[in-house]
Amino acid sequence: MNPRTGGIIQVNISDRKILQSSYMPFVNGGGLFIPSNLAVKMGQEIFVLATLPEQSQKIPLTGKVIWISYKQNVDKPQGFAIQLTGEKGAFYKMEAEKLLAGSMSLNHPSFTM
């Protein structure tokens, strides 16, 4: 993933394993973890251009910061998560869940919890 390029936060999720670790289905409306060392605050509105595996389309997402990981460790990168909002957020949630169908209930490590 490339979390930041030229002042715009970009998240390029290259494969399903990364998507499963980044996507947060338990968040109302869906959530997305963004690896970054950008200083953010809880509740801050964030604009992100995100991709999904096997797709080149960049999806403009907005959301509020709901999770912050200040330090990287062995299993979890430094970064933050947003709660997806709006029509594009609903689209991203639907597409992510289609890609992850059948694997979301498996015990797979997450970048958040």
Backbone torsions as a table, in degrees:
resi	resn	phi	psi	omega
1	MET	NA	143.4	174.5
2	ASN	-112.0	99.1	-171.0
3	PRO	-77.0	-18.0	-176.3
4	ARG	-154.0	128.7	178.0
5	THR	-142.9	121.2	173.2
6	GLY	54.5	39.4	176.3
7	GLY	86.5	-9.8	177.4
8	ILE	-109.8	131.6	177.8
9	ILE	-77.8	119.7	177.4
10	GLN	-120.4	135.7	178.1
11	VAL	-123.8	109.8	179.1
12	ASN	-104.6	102.5	-178.6
13	ILE	-90.8	109.3	-168.6
14	SER	-83.7	-24.6	-178.3
15	ASP	-149.8	170.3	-176.4
16	ARG	-66.4	-32.5	179.2
17	LYS	-62.6	-44.9	177.6
18	ILE	-65.7	-40.8	178.4
19	LEU	-60.4	-44.6	-179.0
20	GLN	-63.9	-34.4	178.5
21	SER	-75.4	-26.1	-174.8
22	SER	-95.6	-33.2	-175.1
23	TYR	-79.3	141.4	-176.3
24	MET	-120.3	86.3	-176.4
25	PRO	-68.2	-20.4	-177.7
26	PHE	-78.7	-6.3	178.0
27	VAL	-88.3	134.4	178.0
28	ASN	-57.6	117.9	-177.4
29	GLY	88.0	-5.7	-178.3
30	GLY	91.3	151.0	178.6
31	GLY	-136.4	157.2	-178.8
32	LEU	-138.8	125.5	175.3
33	PHE	-83.2	136.1	-179.0
34	ILE	-122.9	111.8	177.9
35	PRO	-69.2	125.8	-175.3
36	SER	-169.3	153.3	170.8
37	ASN	-105.4	14.4	176.5
38	LEU	-64.5	132.9	177.8
39	ALA	-77.3	116.4	177.9
40	VAL	-127.0	165.7	178.0
41	LYS	-121.6	150.0	176.2
42	MET	-55.5	135.0	179.3
43	GLY	85.1	-9.3	-179.7
44	GLN	-65.8	136.7	176.1
45	GLU	-79.0	131.7	-176.2
46	ILE	-126.0	141.5	174.3
47	PHE	-110.8	129.9	-174.6
48	VAL	-134.7	142.5	166.9
49	LEU	-103.9	116.8	-174.7
50	ALA	-123.6	148.0	173.8
51	THR	-114.3	167.5	174.3
52	LEU	-117.7	157.5	177.9
53	PRO	-54.8	141.3	176.5
54	GLU	64.7	16.8	177.3
55	GLN	-132.8	139.7	179.4
56	SER	-97.7	-13.0	-179.0
57	GLN	-63.6	129.0	174.5
58	LYS	-91.6	124.1	-176.7
59	ILE	-101.6	120.6	179.0
60	PRO	-76.1	119.3	-178.3
61	LEU	-118.7	146.7	169.6
62	THR	-124.8	152.7	177.8
63	GLY	-175.3	167.9	178.3
64	LYS	-101.1	142.8	179.1
65	VAL	-66.9	125.4	-179.4
66	ILE	-123.0	-5.0	-176.8
67	TRP	-153.0	136.0	175.6
68	ILE	-133.2	129.3	174.1
69	SER	-114.5	106.1	-172.5
70	TYR	-76.8	-25.7	-176.9
71	LYS	-127.7	142.7	174.7
72	GLN	-82.2	141.9	170.9
73	ASN	-131.4	-170.1	-173.7
74	VAL	-56.2	-44.6	-173.7
75	ASP	-100.9	-18.6	-171.1
76	LYS	-129.7	122.8	178.5
77	PRO	-76.2	160.8	172.6
78	GLN	-68.7	143.4	177.6
79	GLY	162.4	-159.9	-178.9
80	PHE	-148.6	164.5	178.2
81	ALA	-123.3	147.8	176.1
82	ILE	-118.1	151.0	171.2
83	GLN	-89.2	121.5	-177.1
84	LEU	-68.7	141.0	179.3
85	THR	-135.0	165.2	174.2
86	GLY	75.5	-179.4	-178.1
87	GLU	-63.6	-40.7	-179.5
88	LYS	-68.2	-35.2	175.9
89	GLY	-64.1	-42.0	178.0
90	ALA	-64.7	-38.5	177.7
91	PHE	-64.0	-46.4	-179.7
92	TYR	-61.2	-44.5	179.0
93	LYS	-57.9	-48.2	-178.5
94	MET	-62.0	-44.8	-178.9
95	GLU	-68.2	-41.2	178.9
96	ALA	-62.4	-43.3	-178.6
97	GLU	-69.8	-30.1	173.5
98	LYS	-64.7	-46.2	-179.4
99	LEU	-64.4	-31.7	-176.3
100	LEU	-97.6	5.6	-177.3
101	ALA	-50.8	129.3	178.4
102	GLY	86.7	-12.0	-178.1
103	SER	-116.7	-6.9	-178.1
104	MET	-69.1	-28.3	-178.3
105	SER	-85.2	-8.9	179.4
106	LEU	-71.2	153.4	-179.9
107	ASN	-79.1	84.3	-178.3
108	HIS	-113.7	136.9	-179.3
109	PRO	-59.4	141.0	178.4
110	SER	-112.6	153.5	176.2
111	PHE	-75.9	-9.0	-178.1
112	THR	-111.2	-73.7	-174.7
113	MET	-107.9	NA	NA
